[in-house]
Amino acid sequence: MDPRFIDDLAKRLSAALPPGIAAFKQDLESNFKSVLQSGLAKLDLVTREEFDVQSGVLKRTREKLAALEARLAALESGRQES
């Protein structure tokens, strides 16, 4: 996860606070960052690059499976004719 994204989100959350709480803004922003990092760390996330690589692997696997299924069907139909 991009640390800038977490920083930006924490700043947005602290900016949304009422003016009376502005004195605690720095502490709250720091706490927001900690909570966000902790919560996101618990999720089973992958990077976009990892996702794209695995998508490519899955596509190639599906293509090979389709070719093998077609080959098996051809072999089975040849066997049934005999």
PDB file of N, CA, C and O in Angstrom:
ATOM      1  N   MET A   1       0.849  -1.174   0.000  1.00  0.00           N
ATOM      2  CA  MET A   1       0.000   0.000   0.000  1.00  0.00           C
ATOM      3  C   MET A   1       0.890   1.231   0.000  1.00  0.00           C
ATOM      4  O   MET A   1       1.875   1.294   0.737  1.00  0.00           O
ATOM      5  N   ASP A   2       0.553   2.182  -0.804  1.00  0.00           N
ATOM      6  CA  ASP A   2       1.327   3.408  -0.938  1.00  0.00           C
ATOM      7  C   ASP A   2       1.207   4.245   0.333  1.00  0.00           C
ATOM      8  O   ASP A   2       0.101   4.631   0.712  1.00  0.00           O
ATOM      9  N   PRO A   3       2.340   4.533   1.004  1.00  0.00           N
ATOM     10  CA  PRO A   3       2.294   5.330   2.247  1.00  0.00           C
ATOM     11  C   PRO A   3       1.694   6.725   2.027  1.00  0.00           C
ATOM     12  O   PRO A   3       1.088   7.284   2.941  1.00  0.00           O
ATOM     13  N   ARG A   4       1.857   7.286   0.834  1.00  0.00           N
ATOM     14  CA  ARG A   4       1.283   8.606   0.555  1.00  0.00           C
ATOM     15  C   ARG A   4      -0.236   8.548   0.592  1.00  0.00           C
ATOM     16  O   ARG A   4      -0.890   9.506   1.004  1.00  0.00           O
ATOM     17  N   PHE A   5      -0.796   7.421   0.160  1.00  0.00           N
ATOM     18  CA  PHE A   5      -2.246   7.248   0.194  1.00  0.00           C
ATOM     19  C   PHE A   5      -2.745   7.292   1.639  1.00  0.00           C
ATOM     20  O   PHE A   5      -3.745   7.945   1.940  1.00  0.00           O
ATOM     21  N   ILE A   6      -2.048   6.599   2.519  1.00  0.00           N
ATOM     22  CA  ILE A   6      -2.432   6.574   3.931  1.00  0.00           C
ATOM     23  C   ILE A   6      -2.284   7.961   4.541  1.00  0.00           C
ATOM     24  O   ILE A   6      -3.160   8.407   5.282  1.00  0.00           O
ATOM     25  N   ASP A   7      -1.177   8.653   4.238  1.00  0.00           N
ATOM     26  CA  ASP A   7      -0.983  10.017   4.739  1.00  0.00           C
ATOM     27  C   ASP A   7      -2.106  10.940   4.267  1.00  0.00           C
ATOM     28  O   ASP A   7      -2.655  11.718   5.046  1.00  0.00           O
ATOM     29  N   ASP A   8      -2.434  10.842   2.989  1.00  0.00           N
ATOM     30  CA  ASP A   8      -3.480  11.695   2.423  1.00  0.00           C
ATOM     31  C   ASP A   8      -4.829  11.398   3.071  1.00  0.00           C
ATOM     32  O   ASP A   8      -5.580  12.317   3.398  1.00  0.00           O
ATOM     33  N   LEU A   9      -5.132  10.129   3.254  1.00  0.00           N
ATOM     34  CA  LEU A   9      -6.399   9.751   3.873  1.00  0.00           C
ATOM     35  C   LEU A   9      -6.467  10.223   5.322  1.00  0.00           C
ATOM     36  O   LEU A   9      -7.510  10.700   5.770  1.00  0.00           O
ATOM     37  N   ALA A  10      -5.371  10.096   6.054  1.00  0.00           N
ATOM     38  CA  ALA A  10      -5.329  10.562   7.446  1.00  0.00           C
ATOM     39  C   ALA A  10      -5.523  12.081   7.509  1.00  0.00           C
ATOM     40  O   ALA A  10      -6.212  12.584   8.397  1.00  0.00           O
ATOM     41  N   LYS A  11      -4.917  12.807   6.569  1.00  0.00           N
ATOM     42  CA  LYS A  11      -5.087  14.268   6.535  1.00  0.00           C
ATOM     43  C   LYS A  11      -6.525  14.647   6.222  1.00  0.00           C
ATOM     44  O   LYS A  11      -7.058  15.600   6.790  1.00  0.00           O
ATOM     45  N   ARG A  12      -7.156  13.898   5.316  1.00  0.00           N
ATOM     46  CA  ARG A  12      -8.554  14.181   4.988  1.00  0.00           C
ATOM     47  C   ARG A  12      -9.464  13.936   6.196  1.00  0.00           C
ATOM     48  O   ARG A  12     -10.383  14.710   6.464  1.00  0.00           O
ATOM     49  N   LEU A  13      -9.193  12.860   6.909  1.00  0.00           N
ATOM     50  CA  LEU A  13      -9.991  12.560   8.093  1.00  0.00           C
ATOM     51  C   LEU A  13      -9.829  13.648   9.144  1.00  0.00           C
ATOM     52  O   LEU A  13     -10.810  14.089   9.745  1.00  0.00           O
ATOM     53  N   SER A  14      -8.596  14.080   9.365  1.00  0.00           N
ATOM     54  CA  SER A  14      -8.376  15.119  10.379  1.00  0.00           C
ATOM     55  C   SER A  14      -8.943  16.458   9.930  1.00  0.00           C
ATOM     56  O   SER A  14      -9.371  17.250  10.770  1.00  0.00           O
ATOM     57  N   ALA A  15      -8.958  16.733   8.629  1.00  0.00           N
ATOM     58  CA  ALA A  15      -9.528  17.986   8.125  1.00  0.00           C
ATOM     59  C   ALA A  15     -11.047  18.005   8.278  1.00  0.00           C
ATOM     60  O   ALA A  15     -11.656  19.073   8.346  1.00  0.00           O
ATOM     61  N   ALA A  16     -11.646  16.839   8.332  1.00  0.00           N
ATOM     62  CA  ALA A  16     -13.103  16.756   8.456  1.00  0.00           C
ATOM     63  C   ALA A  16     -13.586  16.941   9.892  1.00  0.00           C
ATOM     64  O   ALA A  16     -14.790  16.978  10.145  1.00  0.00           O
ATOM     65  N   LEU A  17     -12.655  17.057  10.822  1.00  0.00           N
ATOM     66  CA  LEU A  17     -13.025  17.222  12.228  1.00  0.00           C
ATOM     67  C   LEU A  17     -13.561  18.625  12.497  1.00  0.00           C
ATOM     68  O   LEU A  17     -13.199  19.574  11.801  1.00  0.00           O
ATOM     69  N   PRO A  18     -14.412  18.756  13.493  1.00  0.00           N
ATOM     70  CA  PRO A  18     -14.920  20.089  13.864  1.00  0.00           C
ATOM     71  C   PRO A  18     -13.785  21.002  14.329  1.00  0.00           C
ATOM     72  O   PRO A  18     -12.776  20.519  14.843  1.00  0.00           O
ATOM     73  N   PRO A  19     -13.941  22.308  14.155  1.00  0.00           N
ATOM     74  CA  PRO A  19     -12.878  23.264  14.512  1.00  0.00           C
ATOM     75  C   PRO A  19     -12.428  23.171  15.970  1.00  0.00           C
ATOM     76  O   PRO A  19     -11.251  23.400  16.247  1.00  0.00           O
ATOM     77  N   GLY A  20     -13.297  22.851  16.892  1.00  0.00           N
ATOM     78  CA  GLY A  20     -12.925  22.776  18.305  1.00  0.00           C
ATOM     79  C   GLY A  20     -11.907  21.684  18.595  1.00  0.00           C
ATOM     80  O   GLY A  20     -11.218  21.734  19.614  1.00  0.00           O
ATOM     81  N   ILE A  21     -11.808  20.718  17.727  1.00  0.00           N
ATOM     82  CA  ILE A  21     -10.885  19.601  17.937  1.00  0.00           C
ATOM     83  C   ILE A  21      -9.565  19.848  17.205  1.00  0.00           C
ATOM     84  O   ILE A  21      -8.665  19.009  17.249  1.00  0.00           O
ATOM     85  N   ALA A  22      -9.449  20.978  16.542  1.00  0.00           N
ATOM     86  CA  ALA A  22      -8.255  21.291  15.754  1.00  0.00           C
ATOM     87  C   ALA A  22      -6.982  21.237  16.582  1.00  0.00           C
ATOM     88  O   ALA A  22      -5.913  20.945  16.046  1.00  0.00           O
ATOM     89  N   ALA A  23      -7.075  21.514  17.880  1.00  0.00           N
ATOM     90  CA  ALA A  23      -5.892  21.475  18.736  1.00  0.00           C
ATOM     91  C   ALA A  23      -5.312  20.064  18.800  1.00  0.00           C
ATOM     92  O   ALA A  23      -4.108  19.892  18.995  1.00  0.00           O
ATOM     93  N   PHE A  24      -6.139  19.090  18.640  1.00  0.00           N
ATOM     94  CA  PHE A  24      -5.683  17.699  18.695  1.00  0.00           C
ATOM     95  C   PHE A  24      -5.379  17.137  17.305  1.00  0.00           C
ATOM     96  O   PHE A  24      -5.129  15.941  17.156  1.00  0.00           O
ATOM     97  N   LYS A  25      -5.402  17.994  16.302  1.00  0.00           N
ATOM     98  CA  LYS A  25      -5.281  17.567  14.914  1.00  0.00           C
ATOM     99  C   LYS A  25      -4.045  16.697  14.672  1.00  0.00           C
ATOM    100  O   LYS A  25      -4.154  15.642  14.048  1.00  0.00           O
ATOM    101  N   GLN A  26      -2.892  17.111  15.145  1.00  0.00           N
ATOM    102  CA  GLN A  26      -1.651  16.366  14.913  1.00  0.00           C
ATOM    103  C   GLN A  26      -1.729  14.975  15.535  1.00  0.00           C
ATOM    104  O   GLN A  26      -1.362  13.989  14.896  1.00  0.00           O
ATOM    105  N   ASP A  27      -2.204  14.892  16.775  1.00  0.00           N
ATOM    106  CA  ASP A  27      -2.326  13.592  17.441  1.00  0.00           C
ATOM    107  C   ASP A  27      -3.336  12.697  16.731  1.00  0.00           C
ATOM    108  O   ASP A  27      -3.095  11.507  16.526  1.00  0.00           O
ATOM    109  N   LEU A  28      -4.467  13.287  16.360  1.00  0.00           N
ATOM    110  CA  LEU A  28      -5.496  12.509  15.680  1.00  0.00           C
ATOM    111  C   LEU A  28      -5.013  12.013  14.320  1.00  0.00           C
ATOM    112  O   LEU A  28      -5.282  10.875  13.934  1.00  0.00           O
ATOM    113  N   GLU A  29      -4.306  12.866  13.605  1.00  0.00           N
ATOM    114  CA  GLU A  29      -3.791  12.466  12.295  1.00  0.00           C
ATOM    115  C   GLU A  29      -2.823  11.297  12.445  1.00  0.00           C
ATOM    116  O   GLU A  29      -2.846  10.355  11.653  1.00  0.00           O
ATOM    117  N   SER A  30      -1.977  11.366  13.462  1.00  0.00           N
ATOM    118  CA  SER A  30      -1.047  10.275  13.732  1.00  0.00           C
ATOM    119  C   SER A  30      -1.795   8.995  14.094  1.00  0.00           C
ATOM    120  O   SER A  30      -1.441   7.906  13.643  1.00  0.00           O
ATOM    121  N   ASN A  31      -2.842   9.143  14.921  1.00  0.00           N
ATOM    122  CA  ASN A  31      -3.645   7.973  15.290  1.00  0.00           C
ATOM    123  C   ASN A  31      -4.396   7.411  14.089  1.00  0.00           C
ATOM    124  O   ASN A  31      -4.516   6.194  13.947  1.00  0.00           O
ATOM    125  N   PHE A  32      -4.897   8.279  13.233  1.00  0.00           N
ATOM    126  CA  PHE A  32      -5.575   7.825  12.018  1.00  0.00           C
ATOM    127  C   PHE A  32      -4.618   6.986  11.169  1.00  0.00           C
ATOM    128  O   PHE A  32      -4.989   5.930  10.658  1.00  0.00           O
ATOM    129  N   LYS A  33      -3.379   7.473  11.028  1.00  0.00           N
ATOM    130  CA  LYS A  33      -2.384   6.738  10.236  1.00  0.00           C
ATOM    131  C   LYS A  33      -2.146   5.354  10.821  1.00  0.00           C
ATOM    132  O   LYS A  33      -2.108   4.360  10.095  1.00  0.00           O
ATOM    133  N   SER A  34      -1.987   5.297  12.136  1.00  0.00           N
ATOM    134  CA  SER A  34      -1.739   4.010  12.794  1.00  0.00           C
ATOM    135  C   SER A  34      -2.901   3.048  12.597  1.00  0.00           C
ATOM    136  O   SER A  34      -2.704   1.875  12.280  1.00  0.00           O
ATOM    137  N   VAL A  35      -4.101   3.551  12.786  1.00  0.00           N
ATOM    138  CA  VAL A  35      -5.292   2.700  12.626  1.00  0.00           C
ATOM    139  C   VAL A  35      -5.420   2.229  11.180  1.00  0.00           C
ATOM    140  O   VAL A  35      -5.706   1.058  10.933  1.00  0.00           O
ATOM    141  N   LEU A  36      -5.211   3.130  10.229  1.00  0.00           N
ATOM    142  CA  LEU A  36      -5.309   2.750   8.818  1.00  0.00           C
ATOM    143  C   LEU A  36      -4.243   1.713   8.451  1.00  0.00           C
ATOM    144  O   LEU A  36      -4.550   0.719   7.794  1.00  0.00           O
ATOM    145  N   GLN A  37      -3.009   1.937   8.867  1.00  0.00           N
ATOM    146  CA  GLN A  37      -1.937   0.992   8.554  1.00  0.00           C
ATOM    147  C   GLN A  37      -2.212  -0.366   9.181  1.00  0.00           C
ATOM    148  O   GLN A  37      -2.007  -1.401   8.546  1.00  0.00           O
ATOM    149  N   SER A  38      -2.671  -0.365  10.411  1.00  0.00           N
ATOM    150  CA  SER A  38      -2.978  -1.605  11.097  1.00  0.00           C
ATOM    151  C   SER A  38      -4.110  -2.354  10.404  1.00  0.00           C
ATOM    152  O   SER A  38      -4.020  -3.562  10.181  1.00  0.00           O
ATOM    153  N   GLY A  39      -5.165  -1.637  10.066  1.00  0.00           N
ATOM    154  CA  GLY A  39      -6.306  -2.260   9.403  1.00  0.00           C
ATOM    155  C   GLY A  39      -5.959  -2.799   8.029  1.00  0.00           C
ATOM    156  O   GLY A  39      -6.378  -3.897   7.663  1.00  0.00           O
ATOM    157  N   LEU A  40      -5.199  -2.032   7.270  1.00  0.00           N
ATOM    158  CA  LEU A  40      -4.822  -2.478   5.934  1.00  0.00           C
ATOM    159  C   LEU A  40      -3.820  -3.628   5.986  1.00  0.00           C
ATOM    160  O   LEU A  40      -3.818  -4.483   5.101  1.00  0.00           O
ATOM    161  N   ALA A  41      -2.980  -3.660   6.998  1.00  0.00           N
ATOM    162  CA  ALA A  41      -2.012  -4.749   7.127  1.00  0.00           C
ATOM    163  C   ALA A  41      -2.703  -6.082   7.381  1.00  0.00           C
ATOM    164  O   ALA A  41      -2.178  -7.135   7.019  1.00  0.00           O
ATOM    165  N   LYS A  42      -3.875  -6.040   7.999  1.00  0.00           N
ATOM    166  CA  LYS A  42      -4.612  -7.275   8.287  1.00  0.00           C
ATOM    167  C   LYS A  42      -5.290  -7.851   7.044  1.00  0.00           C
ATOM    168  O   LYS A  42      -5.625  -9.035   7.001  1.00  0.00           O
ATOM    169  N   LEU A  43      -5.485  -7.016   6.052  1.00  0.00           N
ATOM    170  CA  LEU A  43      -6.133  -7.474   4.824  1.00  0.00           C
ATOM    171  C   LEU A  43      -5.132  -8.249   3.971  1.00  0.00           C
ATOM    172  O   LEU A  43      -3.932  -7.974   3.995  1.00  0.00           O
ATOM    173  N   ASP A  44      -5.633  -9.198   3.235  1.00  0.00           N
ATOM    174  CA  ASP A  44      -4.781 -10.001   2.361  1.00  0.00           C
ATOM    175  C   ASP A  44      -4.756  -9.344   0.982  1.00  0.00           C
ATOM    176  O   ASP A  44      -5.412  -9.809   0.050  1.00  0.00           O
ATOM    177  N   LEU A  45      -3.988  -8.252   0.866  1.00  0.00           N
ATOM    178  CA  LEU A  45      -3.938  -7.476  -0.359  1.00  0.00           C
ATOM    179  C   LEU A  45      -2.691  -7.804  -1.172  1.00  0.00           C
ATOM    180  O   LEU A  45      -1.659  -8.188  -0.620  1.00  0.00           O
ATOM    181  N   VAL A  46      -2.798  -7.649  -2.477  1.00  0.00           N
ATOM    182  CA  VAL A  46      -1.641  -7.802  -3.354  1.00  0.00           C
ATOM    183  C   VAL A  46      -1.476  -6.514  -4.146  1.00  0.00           C
ATOM    184  O   VAL A  46      -2.414  -5.728  -4.281  1.00  0.00           O
ATOM    185  N   THR A  47      -0.289  -6.312  -4.660  1.00  0.00           N
ATOM    186  CA  THR A  47      -0.052  -5.125  -5.486  1.00  0.00           C
ATOM    187  C   THR A  47      -0.695  -5.330  -6.850  1.00  0.00           C
ATOM    188  O   THR A  47      -1.030  -6.453  -7.227  1.00  0.00           O
ATOM    189  N   ARG A  48      -0.859  -4.265  -7.567  1.00  0.00           N
ATOM    190  CA  ARG A  48      -1.423  -4.343  -8.924  1.00  0.00           C
ATOM    191  C   ARG A  48      -0.522  -5.194  -9.807  1.00  0.00           C
ATOM    192  O   ARG A  48      -1.005  -5.974 -10.628  1.00  0.00           O
ATOM    193  N   GLU A  49       0.793  -5.043  -9.633  1.00  0.00           N
ATOM    194  CA  GLU A  49       1.758  -5.816 -10.425  1.00  0.00           C
ATOM    195  C   GLU A  49       1.587  -7.312 -10.158  1.00  0.00           C
ATOM    196  O   GLU A  49       1.559  -8.109 -11.096  1.00  0.00           O
ATOM    197  N   GLU A  50       1.473  -7.695  -8.891  1.00  0.00           N
ATOM    198  CA  GLU A  50       1.272  -9.110  -8.553  1.00  0.00           C
ATOM    199  C   GLU A  50      -0.042  -9.631  -9.141  1.00  0.00           C
ATOM    200  O   GLU A  50      -0.105 -10.755  -9.639  1.00  0.00           O
ATOM    201  N   PHE A  51      -1.084  -8.808  -9.078  1.00  0.00           N
ATOM    202  CA  PHE A  51      -2.377  -9.193  -9.627  1.00  0.00           C
ATOM    203  C   PHE A  51      -2.276  -9.417 -11.129  1.00  0.00           C
ATOM    204  O   PHE A  51      -2.800 -10.403 -11.649  1.00  0.00           O
ATOM    205  N   ASP A  52      -1.601  -8.502 -11.832  1.00  0.00           N
ATOM    206  CA  ASP A  52      -1.457  -8.618 -13.280  1.00  0.00           C
ATOM    207  C   ASP A  52      -0.664  -9.868 -13.661  1.00  0.00           C
ATOM    208  O   ASP A  52      -1.007 -10.554 -14.624  1.00  0.00           O
ATOM    209  N   VAL A  53       0.393 -10.161 -12.906  1.00  0.00           N
ATOM    210  CA  VAL A  53       1.192 -11.363 -13.175  1.00  0.00           C
ATOM    211  C   VAL A  53       0.329 -12.611 -13.007  1.00  0.00           C
ATOM    212  O   VAL A  53       0.341 -13.495 -13.863  1.00  0.00           O
ATOM    213  N   GLN A  54      -0.416 -12.684 -11.910  1.00  0.00           N
ATOM    214  CA  GLN A  54      -1.255 -13.858 -11.661  1.00  0.00           C
ATOM    215  C   GLN A  54      -2.390 -13.961 -12.683  1.00  0.00           C
ATOM    216  O   GLN A  54      -2.788 -15.067 -13.050  1.00  0.00           O
ATOM    217  N   SER A  55      -2.908 -12.834 -13.141  1.00  0.00           N
ATOM    218  CA  SER A  55      -3.931 -12.857 -14.184  1.00  0.00           C
ATOM    219  C   SER A  55      -3.374 -13.446 -15.474  1.00  0.00           C
ATOM    220  O   SER A  55      -4.048 -14.212 -16.163  1.00  0.00           O
ATOM    221  N   GLY A  56      -2.141 -13.082 -15.788  1.00  0.00           N
ATOM    222  CA  GLY A  56      -1.481 -13.642 -16.974  1.00  0.00           C
ATOM    223  C   GLY A  56      -1.268 -15.129 -16.851  1.00  0.00           C
ATOM    224  O   GLY A  56      -1.493 -15.872 -17.806  1.00  0.00           O
ATOM    225  N   VAL A  57      -0.836 -15.575 -15.685  1.00  0.00           N
ATOM    226  CA  VAL A  57      -0.635 -17.009 -15.441  1.00  0.00           C
ATOM    227  C   VAL A  57      -1.959 -17.743 -15.589  1.00  0.00           C
ATOM    228  O   VAL A  57      -2.014 -18.806 -16.208  1.00  0.00           O
ATOM    229  N   LEU A  58      -3.018 -17.190 -15.030  1.00  0.00           N
ATOM    230  CA  LEU A  58      -4.336 -17.815 -15.125  1.00  0.00           C
ATOM    231  C   LEU A  58      -4.808 -17.882 -16.575  1.00  0.00           C
ATOM    232  O   LEU A  58      -5.380 -18.891 -16.990  1.00  0.00           O
ATOM    233  N   LYS A  59      -4.579 -16.835 -17.340  1.00  0.00           N
ATOM    234  CA  LYS A  59      -4.982 -16.821 -18.748  1.00  0.00           C
ATOM    235  C   LYS A  59      -4.259 -17.915 -19.526  1.00  0.00           C
ATOM    236  O   LYS A  59      -4.879 -18.651 -20.292  1.00  0.00           O
ATOM    237  N   ARG A  60      -2.942 -18.020 -19.326  1.00  0.00           N
ATOM    238  CA  ARG A  60      -2.175 -19.060 -20.023  1.00  0.00           C
ATOM    239  C   ARG A  60      -2.628 -20.461 -19.599  1.00  0.00           C
ATOM    240  O   ARG A  60      -2.693 -21.374 -20.423  1.00  0.00           O
ATOM    241  N   THR A  61      -2.937 -20.623 -18.321  1.00  0.00           N
ATOM    242  CA  THR A  61      -3.405 -21.916 -17.822  1.00  0.00           C
ATOM    243  C   THR A  61      -4.742 -22.282 -18.459  1.00  0.00           C
ATOM    244  O   THR A  61      -4.953 -23.430 -18.849  1.00  0.00           O
ATOM    245  N   ARG A  62      -5.627 -21.324 -18.560  1.00  0.00           N
ATOM    246  CA  ARG A  62      -6.935 -21.580 -19.194  1.00  0.00           C
ATOM    247  C   ARG A  62      -6.766 -21.955 -20.664  1.00  0.00           C
ATOM    248  O   ARG A  62      -7.456 -22.843 -21.164  1.00  0.00           O
ATOM    249  N   GLU A  63      -5.845 -21.276 -21.356  1.00  0.00           N
ATOM    250  CA  GLU A  63      -5.593 -21.590 -22.766  1.00  0.00           C
ATOM    251  C   GLU A  63      -5.054 -23.009 -22.917  1.00  0.00           C
ATOM    252  O   GLU A  63      -5.478 -23.742 -23.811  1.00  0.00           O
ATOM    253  N   LYS A  64      -4.121 -23.400 -22.047  1.00  0.00           N
ATOM    254  CA  LYS A  64      -3.576 -24.760 -22.092  1.00  0.00           C
ATOM    255  C   LYS A  64      -4.657 -25.792 -21.781  1.00  0.00           C
ATOM    256  O   LYS A  64      -4.726 -26.842 -22.420  1.00  0.00           O
ATOM    257  N   LEU A  65      -5.496 -25.486 -20.798  1.00  0.00           N
ATOM    258  CA  LEU A  65      -6.581 -26.397 -20.439  1.00  0.00           C
ATOM    259  C   LEU A  65      -7.542 -26.578 -21.612  1.00  0.00           C
ATOM    260  O   LEU A  65      -7.960 -27.699 -21.901  1.00  0.00           O
ATOM    261  N   ALA A  66      -7.893 -25.493 -22.282  1.00  0.00           N
ATOM    262  CA  ALA A  66      -8.799 -25.574 -23.435  1.00  0.00           C
ATOM    263  C   ALA A  66      -8.171 -26.425 -24.538  1.00  0.00           C
ATOM    264  O   ALA A  66      -8.852 -27.238 -25.163  1.00  0.00           O
ATOM    265  N   ALA A  67      -6.869 -26.236 -24.777  1.00  0.00           N
ATOM    266  CA  ALA A  67      -6.183 -27.030 -25.804  1.00  0.00           C
ATOM    267  C   ALA A  67      -6.164 -28.510 -25.421  1.00  0.00           C
ATOM    268  O   ALA A  67      -6.388 -29.373 -26.269  1.00  0.00           O
ATOM    269  N   LEU A  68      -5.899 -28.801 -24.158  1.00  0.00           N
ATOM    270  CA  LEU A  68      -5.888 -30.198 -23.701  1.00  0.00           C
ATOM    271  C   LEU A  68      -7.281 -30.823 -23.773  1.00  0.00           C
ATOM    272  O   LEU A  68      -7.419 -31.993 -24.130  1.00  0.00           O
ATOM    273  N   GLU A  69      -8.314 -30.047 -23.433  1.00  0.00           N
ATOM    274  CA  GLU A  69      -9.682 -30.564 -23.531  1.00  0.00           C
ATOM    275  C   GLU A  69     -10.042 -30.876 -24.981  1.00  0.00           C
ATOM    276  O   GLU A  69     -10.675 -31.895 -25.259  1.00  0.00           O
ATOM    277  N   ALA A  70      -9.641 -30.004 -25.902  1.00  0.00           N
ATOM    278  CA  ALA A  70      -9.908 -30.239 -27.321  1.00  0.00           C
ATOM    279  C   ALA A  70      -9.154 -31.473 -27.802  1.00  0.00           C
ATOM    280  O   ALA A  70      -9.694 -32.280 -28.558  1.00  0.00           O
ATOM    281  N   ARG A  71      -7.917 -31.617 -27.368  1.00  0.00           N
ATOM    282  CA  ARG A  71      -7.109 -32.787 -27.761  1.00  0.00           C
ATOM    283  C   ARG A  71      -7.725 -34.071 -27.209  1.00  0.00           C
ATOM    284  O   ARG A  71      -7.802 -35.080 -27.911  1.00  0.00           O
ATOM    285  N   LEU A  72      -8.161 -34.030 -25.956  1.00  0.00           N
ATOM    286  CA  LEU A  72      -8.793 -35.199 -25.345  1.00  0.00           C
ATOM    287  C   LEU A  72     -10.091 -35.554 -26.063  1.00  0.00           C
ATOM    288  O   LEU A  72     -10.366 -36.730 -26.303  1.00  0.00           O
ATOM    289  N   ALA A  73     -10.879 -34.555 -26.401  1.00  0.00           N
ATOM    290  CA  ALA A  73     -12.128 -34.803 -27.126  1.00  0.00           C
ATOM    291  C   ALA A  73     -11.847 -35.440 -28.479  1.00  0.00           C
ATOM    292  O   ALA A  73     -12.565 -36.346 -28.902  1.00  0.00           O
ATOM    293  N   ALA A  74     -10.796 -34.967 -29.166  1.00  0.00           N
ATOM    294  CA  ALA A  74     -10.432 -35.545 -30.463  1.00  0.00           C
ATOM    295  C   ALA A  74      -9.977 -36.992 -30.295  1.00  0.00           C
ATOM    296  O   ALA A  74     -10.339 -37.853 -31.097  1.00  0.00           O
ATOM    297  N   LEU A  75      -9.200 -37.258 -29.274  1.00  0.00           N
ATOM    298  CA  LEU A  75      -8.742 -38.633 -29.027  1.00  0.00           C
ATOM    299  C   LEU A  75      -9.915 -39.542 -28.684  1.00  0.00           C
ATOM    300  O   LEU A  75      -9.988 -40.675 -29.159  1.00  0.00           O
ATOM    301  N   GLU A  76     -10.830 -39.045 -27.861  1.00  0.00           N
ATOM    302  CA  GLU A  76     -11.993 -39.854 -27.469  1.00  0.00           C
ATOM    303  C   GLU A  76     -12.907 -40.115 -28.663  1.00  0.00           C
ATOM    304  O   GLU A  76     -13.437 -41.217 -28.804  1.00  0.00           O
ATOM    305  N   SER A  77     -13.097 -39.119 -29.520  1.00  0.00           N
ATOM    306  CA  SER A  77     -13.964 -39.332 -30.676  1.00  0.00           C
ATOM    307  C   SER A  77     -13.301 -40.300 -31.654  1.00  0.00           C
ATOM    308  O   SER A  77     -13.999 -41.068 -32.316  1.00  0.00           O
ATOM    309  N   GLY A  78     -11.994 -40.282 -31.760  1.00  0.00           N
ATOM    310  CA  GLY A  78     -11.274 -41.241 -32.621  1.00  0.00           C
ATOM    311  C   GLY A  78     -11.384 -42.652 -32.074  1.00  0.00           C
ATOM    312  O   GLY A  78     -11.455 -43.609 -32.845  1.00  0.00           O
ATOM    313  N   ARG A  79     -11.399 -42.793 -30.785  1.00  0.00           N
ATOM    314  CA  ARG A  79     -11.488 -44.098 -30.144  1.00  0.00           C
ATOM    315  C   ARG A  79     -12.892 -44.663 -30.310  1.00  0.00           C
ATOM    316  O   ARG A  79     -13.056 -45.870 -30.490  1.00  0.00           O
ATOM    317  N   GLN A  80     -13.907 -43.803 -30.250  1.00  0.00           N
ATOM    318  CA  GLN A  80     -15.290 -44.257 -30.362  1.00  0.00           C
ATOM    319  C   GLN A  80     -15.607 -44.729 -31.770  1.00  0.00           C
ATOM    320  O   GLN A  80     -16.470 -45.589 -31.950  1.00  0.00           O
ATOM    321  N   GLU A  81     -14.922 -44.181 -32.779  1.00  0.00           N
ATOM    322  CA  GLU A  81     -15.166 -44.573 -34.166  1.00  0.00           C
ATOM    323  C   GLU A  81     -14.602 -45.955 -34.450  1.00  0.00           C
ATOM    324  O   GLU A  81     -15.064 -46.626 -35.373  1.00  0.00           O
ATOM    325  N   SER A  82     -13.634 -46.388 -33.694  1.00  0.00           N
ATOM    326  CA  SER A  82     -12.986 -47.687 -33.953  1.00  0.00           C
ATOM    327  C   SER A  82     -13.821 -48.852 -33.509  1.00  0.00           C
ATOM    328  O   SER A  82     -13.408 -50.002 -33.661  1.00  0.00           O
TER     329      SER A  82
END
